Structures are given as structure tokens and as C-alpha cells.
Amino acid sequence: MIQFEGVHKTYKVSGREVTALETCNLHIPQGQIFGLIGHSGAGKSTLLRLINRLEEPSGGRILVADEDVTALNAKDLRRFRQGLGMIFQHFNLLASKTVADNVAMPLKLAGEHSTAQIRERVAMLLDRVGLSDHALKYPAQLSGGQKQRVGIARALATEPKILLCDEATSALDPQTTAQVLQLLNELNRELNLTIVLITHEMDVIRRVCDQVAVMDAGLIVEQGQVADVFLHPKHPTTRRFVYEAEQLDEQEMANDFSRVEGRIVRLTFQGEATYAPLLGQIARQTGVDYSILSGRIDHIRDTPYGQLTLSLVGGDASAAIKQLQAAQVTVEVLRT
Ligand SMILES: Nc1ncnc2c1ncn2[C@@H]1O[C@H](COP(=O)(O)OP(=O)(O)OP(=O)(O)O)[C@@H](O)[C@H]1O
């Protein structure tokens, strides 16, 4: 759906070239929620804004549905942008216009619809985002979550195939964030909408994304299915994001480990294995005693996963590990 081929971007600042995006090759499949995560200045906004050409690339090609976006003239670019919606951290609503008029704006600008058609579509969109009762209010009369719902309705007005989300939940509290992410999740499925979202929170990625790319200093340093990247992070930047999200402290863990004897392993269960009564069975069969040092069960999008850190004492620990692996549990040995 979205393809970056050797795309790079530099800005000129006081006569000096600043690289915001190093040469980037990327493929975002249709119908996916694709997350880009990185710290401030990593290049996320630049990459996102290259997709709808709010930024011009310094080199390379960007294809969207096989169309070379980088080659579009002004007229074709206007048409192309109607197929893309965008939502923003600070909502970017027009304060002087009602909720309904904000949502109607892209349709009026497109100039292809009658007043009655616009009214009908706006009513449908406001109903979909749960704001029918607020159509005549002004943005200042809404909560942050409601404002972002207006932003989403407006972004979807021209029936785009792609939605770009620029830190769309960063200004919201955790509960409102969850509601907005749930709405994006539903819209992705209902409309087969491709969503590209940027965030600095791993939890946002974990809740809604299918794939993730981790950015650091203008480079994509790690990329893949969220479950793979989240559960088995390889790059130090990714590990930091995951540890922050899991509220793990490497030093605290090391202190805990020094208090226990035996082999220390981290087990990762995914899907069905998460709820299987494996540990007791394997402990009985192999004579291994275990104590739990840390653990959690959660979801990555809709897939349950569990992670447990155990110390194993006595018995046949190697046999226990083999049995866990045979049951599709990933075993990392943290201390032999
Ligand atoms: N218009 C611009 N002119 C000059 N430099 C820019 C411009 N926009 C971004 N940059 C620089 O490019 C780099 C990447 O910025 P970008 O905004 O893409 O990062 P980001 O990961 O989105 O950060 P944040 O989360 O803070 O928005 C930074 O060093 C930034 O200072």
C-alpha cells in the first residue's frame, strides 16, 4: 500500500544540512495499523509527513497504491490528498466553526457534493464517532477525547483509504487514550483502513498496531510484527521502550536475581499457551522447583501473551526447558 524506496530527507538549517531521515526502505501493507515509535527528534513526523507530501523528500520514491507520489503535480496532489486523512496531537480544529462544520470542511473544499449530501455524510460520521448530540457545539465546549473524535470524523469525511495519526493520543489521559485507540481499531476493521500512527509510547503500539518500526536518529533500527518486536526486542532503543512500558528496571531485576539461587529463565507464552497449565505439569515430571520473580499477562492487539521470570532449582532443568519449548513457549536463559 505504502512503499518507501530509498527515501531520505534533509533540512537546511542556517546553511547547514540536518538529516531528519536516513535512507529508508519501508513497506506498509494495506489494511494494517502500522506504528512508528521513537524519541523526540527521531524523525517520525518527517516520515509521516512525507507520505502525504507535507514534506518533500530529498531523494528516493514514495509509492501509495502503486502511484508515485513524489511525481505528482499540484492538481494530482490535491486529488491524492483526498484519499488520505490525518489527525493531530492538538486536534487542529477550527475554533470558530461548529463540530458539524469542522467535519464538513474537507467535503466543502472538495466541491463535489451537494449541501444535502454533505449534511447526510456529516450526520453519519458524527453518529459513528458517538458525537451526534454535539454537532452544534464549538470545539472549546468539548473534552480532549471528544475533540479528537471530531478530528477523526473530519479525517474520514472524504472516505480515505489511509489515515495518518500524528501523536493522536499524546494529549489525552490514559482512559481517553484507550477509547480513541479502540475507535481507531474498529475503524481499521470496518473500513479496511490503513492506519499509520506515530507515538513515543510502546503501550499505544501494543494496543492497536499490527507492525511497528522503531526509529532512532533518523534511522529505522528495528521493524516487524508487534508481538515479535515487543516480546523479543533486539536493539537497545527498542529494549528501552519495552522496559519503560512494562515498568521494568534492569537494576532492580539484577538485585532481585542476586537474592535467589538456581537457573533464571524468562518464559514468553503467546496465544493458547498463555492459559495452558504447563508449569505444574512440567515441574512434576522433571522434579524442578520454581519460584516466580516477576510476571504479567496482557494482550498485544487481540492476542494474549504472558511473561514470567522464574528461578529453577533442582530436578532436570534442561528437560524442563525442552518441554516448555516443545509447548511453543519461548525460553530465554537470563542466568545459567
Ligand atoms: N522544518 C524543519 N526544519 C529544520 N529541521 C527540522 C524540521 N523539521 C524537523 N527537523 C529536524 O529533523 C529531525 C527529525 O524531526 P521530526 O520532527 O521528524 O522528529 P520526531 O521524531 O517526529 O520528533 P517529535 O516526537 O519531537 O515530534 C530533528 O532533528 C528536527 O530538529
The ligand as an SDF file (V2000), in Angstrom:
LIG
                    3D

 31 33  0  0  0  0  0  0  0  0999 V2000
   11.1020   22.0770    9.2720 N   0  0  0  0  0  0  0  0  0  0  0  0
   12.2620   21.6890    9.7900 C   0  0  0  0  0  0  0  0  0  0  0  0
   13.3880   22.3990    9.6050 N   0  0  0  0  0  0  0  0  0  0  0  0
   14.5600   22.0080   10.0910 C   0  0  0  0  0  0  0  0  0  0  0  0
   14.7630   20.8840   10.8200 N   0  0  0  0  0  0  0  0  0  0  0  0
   13.6790   20.1280   11.0470 C   0  0  0  0  0  0  0  0  0  0  0  0
   12.3760   20.4720   10.5630 C   0  0  0  0  0  0  0  0  0  0  0  0
   11.5080   19.5190   10.9630 N   0  0  0  0  0  0  0  0  0  0  0  0
   12.2190   18.6070   11.6480 C   0  0  0  0  0  0  0  0  0  0  0  0
   13.5230   18.9680   11.7190 N   0  0  0  0  0  0  0  0  0  0  0  0
   14.6060   18.2080   12.3800 C   0  0  0  0  0  0  0  0  0  0  0  0
   14.5700   16.8860   11.8790 O   0  0  0  0  0  0  0  0  0  0  0  0
   14.7900   15.9370   12.9250 C   0  0  0  0  0  0  0  0  0  0  0  0
   13.5890   14.9880   12.9950 C   0  0  0  0  0  0  0  0  0  0  0  0
   12.4490   15.7200   13.4140 O   0  0  0  0  0  0  0  0  0  0  0  0
   10.9800   15.0920   13.4980 P   0  0  0  0  0  0  0  0  0  0  0  0
   10.0550   16.1870   13.8910 O   0  0  0  0  0  0  0  0  0  0  0  0
   10.7080   14.3460   12.2630 O   0  0  0  0  0  0  0  0  0  0  0  0
   11.1740   14.0540   14.7030 O   0  0  0  0  0  0  0  0  0  0  0  0
   10.0720   13.3700   15.6170 P   0  0  0  0  0  0  0  0  0  0  0  0
   10.5780   12.0090   15.8960 O   0  0  0  0  0  0  0  0  0  0  0  0
    8.7490   13.4930   14.9900 O   0  0  0  0  0  0  0  0  0  0  0  0
   10.1250   14.2440   16.9290 O   0  0  0  0  0  0  0  0  0  0  0  0
    8.9250   14.7320   17.8910 P   0  0  0  0  0  0  0  0  0  0  0  0
    8.4040   13.4930   18.5590 O   0  0  0  0  0  0  0  0  0  0  0  0
    9.5980   15.6670   18.8480 O   0  0  0  0  0  0  0  0  0  0  0  0
    7.9170   15.4020   17.0120 O   0  0  0  0  0  0  0  0  0  0  0  0
   15.0240   16.7500   14.1750 C   0  0  0  0  0  0  0  0  0  0  0  0
   16.4140   16.8890   14.3440 O   0  0  0  0  0  0  0  0  0  0  0  0
   14.3810   18.0830   13.8770 C   0  0  0  0  0  0  0  0  0  0  0  0
   15.0150   19.1150   14.5690 O   0  0  0  0  0  0  0  0  0  0  0  0
  1  2  1  0
  2  3  1  0
  2  7  2  0
  3  4  2  0
  4  5  1  0
  5  6  2  0
  6  7  1  0
  6 10  1  0
  7  8  1  0
  8  9  2  0
  9 10  1  0
 10 11  1  0
 11 12  1  0
 11 30  1  0
 12 13  1  0
 13 14  1  0
 13 28  1  0
 14 15  1  0
 15 16  1  0
 16 17  2  0
 16 18  1  0
 16 19  1  0
 19 20  1  0
 20 21  2  0
 20 22  1  0
 20 23  1  0
 23 24  1  0
 24 25  2  0
 24 26  1  0
 24 27  1  0
 28 29  1  0
 28 30  1  0
 30 31  1  0
M  END
$$$$
